[in-house]
Amino acid sequence: MHLGKPGLRVLGIAESYRGRHDEGAVSRLAGVVMRRDLRIDGFGTAEATVGGTDATDAVVRLVETVGRDDVRTVMLSGAVIAWFNVIDGAAVAEATGRAVVSVTYEQSPGLEEAIRRHFPGDEARLAAYGRLGERTPVALSTGATVYVRSFGLDLSDAAALVDAFTLDGGVPEPLRAARIIARGLGRA
């Protein structure tokens, strides 16, 4: 990976929903194509079912909708969205031919107990969560620590990519822009 190239592009994906868990509730996903020089170069949207199991398909659809062959990596703001809807990073990488890097911002003991409590007997959801693997803490040059999972990209390259796209704090710019847009879509 050539982090110094200003034309290097990632697709940052974030979501927003209003905390409703009722049947038919959806989470809005926004994807922002951002170049290494931090210029926004594309945009797309998708929806995932709150409490559903379609987050992986929603991310793959978003990547396909954006339709950019020059995007090398999909950067996710978390691998579990929309009230325990798990994004299978390895499946997204395989389906799209792009590396996937999931970034979270807080250390936690994991979601197994919460999944068991909210979705009793849903072994498929637990297995999907388990396949994500452990998160690795990454110290950024900004002084912040984020937690990374990487699929199709070795961890050192994933850490360097996240660091290269983070101006300040701990949120990489593609994810910050996608989050702002997703929140706007969630209010619409």
N, C-alpha and C positions, 0 to 999 in steps of 0.2 A: 504494500500500500504506500502510495506516495503522498504523505500528509502535506508536503510543501506545495503541491500543485494547487493553484487557486481554483482550478476547474473541478476538483474533486467534489462529488455531490453525494449527499445522504438524503434520505427521506425520513424526516422526523414525524412520528405519529403519536398523538395524544388524544384523550377522550374527555367527554363531559356528559354527565347526566345529573338530574336533580334529586337523586337519592330515593326515587320512587322504586319500589320493588313489585308493583302491581303488574298483572298480566298485560303483556303488550308494550311495556315500557322499553324505550330504546336509549342507547347511549350514542352520542354523536362522536364520530372520529374525524379528526382533521389531520391531513398529511401535508407537510411543507417540504418541498425540495429546496435544499440550501447548499450553496457552494461553499467551499473551504474559506473563501474570502468573505463569507457571511452574507452574501447576496441571496435573496429569495428568488428562486428560479422556476417555481411550479407549485401546484396546489391540487388537492383532491379531498373527497369526503367519502365516508361510508357510515353505516350504522351497525351496531351489535345489540343483541337482545339483552336487557338487564336480567341477570340471573340465568342466562342461557348458556349454550355451548357453541356458539357460532363466531366467537371472536377471531379465531384463526382464519376462518373463511372471509370475515370482514376485512382483515388486514391484507390478505391475498388479493381480494377484490380492489381494495384501495390502491395497492401497488400496480395492478393491471390497469386501473382507471387512469392513474397518473401517466402511465405509458412511456416512461423514460428509460431507455436502454443505458443511459449514462449514469444512472444512480447505482452506486456500488454497494451501499449498505442501507438497511432499514434500521432506524434507531427508534426504539419503543420507550415510551414513558410508562414503564411497568409491563409485566407479562401477565398480570391478572387485572382485568378491568371489569367494569359494568357489573359489579356485585358478584364476584367470583366466576367470571367468564374467562377462562384460561386461554392465553395465546400460546400455541405450540411453536416456539421459535425455530426448532429444527424443521418442522413441517413447512413453515413460511419460507425458510431458506431453501428447502428443496423445491417447493412449488414455484418460487420466483427466480431462483438462480442468484440470489443476493445474500450476502451475510446479514445476520440479524444481531443487534446488540440491544439488550434490554437494560434500562437504567432505573434504579429506584434510589430513594433519598434518605431512608432511615433504616437503622438496624432493627431487625425484628426476629421473634422466635419462629416465624413462619405462619402459614394459614391453615395447616391441617386441622386443628381443633375447630376453627371457625367454619371450615367447610363441613366438617362432620356435624356441627351444631345446626347450621342453616340448611344443609342438604343431606339429611340422614340417609344412609344406605347408597349414596351416589358414589360408588367405587370408581366409575369412569372418570368423574371430575377429580377425585383424589389421585388417581393414577396420572392424569394429565398434569396436575400440579407437581407430582413427584418427578415426572420426566423433565421438568424444567431444570432440575439440579440446584446446587447451591449457588448463592450469590457470592461474588468476590468483592471485598472492599477495595476501592481504588482512590488513592490520594491524588487530588487534582492540584495543578500548580496554583490555583486560586486559594488553596488552603482547605477547601471543602473535601469531604469524603463522600463518594457515591458508591452504590453497590451494583455490580455489573454481572449479567449473564451474557455469554456470547455463543453464537451458533454459526459455524462456517467461517470463523475468523479467530485466530488465536488470541488468548486473553491479553497479551502485551500489546498487540495491534489494536484491540478493542479499547483498552485503557488509553492508549495514545490518541485514538480517534475521538473519544469522549472528551479528553483534555483539550485537544486542538479546537473543538467546537464550543468550548466553555469560556466565555469572556470574564465572568465574575460569578461569585457564588458557586452553586453546585448544579445548576440546570443548564445543559447544553442548549445553545441558541436554536437549533432546529426544533427541539422539544418545547422550548419557551414559546416560540412563535406558534407552533401547532396547538399548544394549550390555550393560548389567547384566542385563537380562531375557534377552537372546539367550544370554549365557554360561550363565545358569541353565538354559535350555532345552537347551543343548548338553551339559550334564552329565546330563540326564535320560535 
